[in-house]
């Protein structure tokens, strides 16, 4: 099971980058693919645009093993079915490791229509282990603001002439 951040505007420039299988990896401005043994989910953030959503839909077949006929399920942020969150939690390993896993899954299912409770539950999961540090490079050189994640960064990745978050 894996979580992929889908980036691109056409099939020619689309990338699916594997990210940590954690709730806080989901970003409202983008689309993600959650690959499970039983199905492949396309999670569409509320801030993602129509082009990003279309590319995410188009890339789903690439996440299936050859000959597999798994269902693909499109999930919009804020309208996630309870099964999506229970699958997500189980795949994170929380179902067995978290001392309150049954209560947590119940809470996430109840939060299905209440986003504030869902993110409160997410906060409980994040406290369990510290989040990985992330670095972003910001640029408006093309005339519009662009933010790019810098992977495998070190102190030397920081540039004083650029904006880094």
C-alpha angles and dihedrals in degrees: 000000000000144000120223130193107218116213129175145073102233135025087255095061101029121123129185108204118193111235133184111292094241133120092240090060089073112097121198092218096058146046128250138190119220110198114202131171090252105038146349118247126204106206110199115199117221091240096051116110129232093260093053091048092050093050090049090053091047094051096053096092090061089067095062124091114245109280093012116133101197121162117250116219124197113212125188118209110258092023099066114146116237090248091062092057095042090050090047093051092046092050091050087061091243094120090072102025105042112084091217097038097132091049090045093053089047089050092050091048090051088048090057090109098024109071095183091060090047093055090045087056089048089055090055090055094048093054089059091072128006116259119253113256115252131196126206130192116210125204138168094183091120093053095261129072113263127184121196127187114234108219125207092010132177135182089280089061090071112096121196092207093058136058111254126183 
